[in-house]
Amino acid sequence: MPEIFNCFPLTVFKDTLGLPTGYRRRLGECVIEAWEASSKAGQDRRNAWTGDRNGVECLHHEPEFQELFRALRERLQRYLSALSVDARRLELFYTRAWGTLSERGQKIQRHRHNQSHISLVYYPLKAEGTGNLVFHDAEPANEFTPGLFEPHSLSEGLLTASNILNSELVNLPVAEDDVVIFPSKAYHATEPNETDQPRVSISADVVVALKDAAGVEYVMPPVRHWRSAEGF
């Protein structure tokens, strides 16, 4: 009897934080205030505003956001556990955190965060119709000839159905108070906001280092062992 084996999945973690509505509103207002005060670099009618391009990339240092990052720490532990990683061996560092704001017609283009290990996004303000998160596979493992899994293949009849085995993108539904965690190297984007209400999210990058590197060749060594080259 023939069998199908699906190998090498991308695992994306999603959960609801359960933060109080009033607190979520305050977080959203903080992002909106930063947007209003910024030069809005990189934003146009199609592209969303992102705080990391406008000098607002250290929200993890802001007192107002501490409750959020405590809750995110627990979800990061659960994400590692889902991958059978012993989180006790690792130290996680928030390296940057920023807000994004998408108005009608705006989206975040496909990208990835090459400078970090784990990325996450939290939605303090997200109404219905403001657009979901989209993951892209730049090199689908099953695409045995280039371009076969592109959208036109379905309309042209080359594909008889679109499913997880032959898709180069996956639309992940997200709602207010959701957090999504994934490897930073995964390509991702958002759908356009199709409403008059702003979609507000908070993203963060995380770098992972060993607590003790004794006997371990790979993974980032403990930060306490680092030394600036300028110190010599």
Rosetta blueprint (number, residue, H / E / L):
1 M L
2 P L
3 E L
4 I L
5 F L
6 N L
7 C L
8 F L
9 P L
10 L L
11 T L
12 V L
13 F E
14 K E
15 D E
16 T E
17 L L
18 G L
19 L L
20 P L
21 T H
22 G H
23 Y H
24 R H
25 R H
26 R H
27 L H
28 G H
29 E H
30 C H
31 V H
32 I H
33 E H
34 A H
35 W H
36 E H
37 A H
38 S L
39 S L
40 K L
41 A L
42 G L
43 Q L
44 D L
45 R L
46 R L
47 N E
48 A L
49 W E
50 T E
51 G H
52 D H
53 R H
54 N L
55 G L
56 V L
57 E L
58 C E
59 L H
60 H H
61 H H
62 E L
63 P H
64 E H
65 F H
66 Q H
67 E H
68 L H
69 F H
70 R H
71 A H
72 L H
73 R H
74 E H
75 R H
76 L H
77 Q H
78 R H
79 Y H
80 L H
81 S H
82 A H
83 L L
84 S L
85 V L
86 D L
87 A H
88 R H
89 R H
90 L E
91 E E
92 L E
93 F E
94 Y E
95 T E
96 R E
97 A E
98 W E
99 G E
100 T E
101 L E
102 S E
103 E L
104 R E
105 G L
106 Q L
107 K E
108 I L
109 Q L
110 R L
111 H E
112 R L
113 H L
114 N L
115 Q L
116 S L
117 H L
118 I E
119 S E
120 L E
121 V E
122 Y E
123 Y E
124 P E
125 L E
126 K L
127 A L
128 E L
129 G L
130 T L
131 G L
132 N L
133 L E
134 V E
135 F E
136 H E
137 D L
138 A L
139 E L
140 P L
141 A L
142 N L
143 E L
144 F L
145 T L
146 P L
147 G L
148 L L
149 F L
150 E L
151 P L
152 H H
153 S H
154 L H
155 S H
156 E L
157 G L
158 L L
159 L L
160 T L
161 A L
162 S L
163 N L
164 I L
165 L L
166 N L
167 S L
168 E L
169 L E
170 V E
171 N E
172 L E
173 P L
174 V L
175 A L
176 E L
177 D L
178 D E
179 V E
180 V E
181 I E
182 F E
183 P E
184 S L
185 K L
186 A L
187 Y E
188 H E
189 A E
190 T E
191 E L
192 P L
193 N E
194 E L
195 T L
196 D L
197 Q L
198 P L
199 R E
200 V E
201 S E
202 I E
203 S E
204 A E
205 D E
206 V E
207 V E
208 V E
209 A E
210 L E
211 K L
212 D L
213 A L
214 A L
215 G L
216 V L
217 E L
218 Y L
219 V L
220 M E
221 P L
222 P L
223 V H
224 R H
225 H H
226 W L
227 R L
228 S L
229 A H
230 E H
231 G H
232 F L
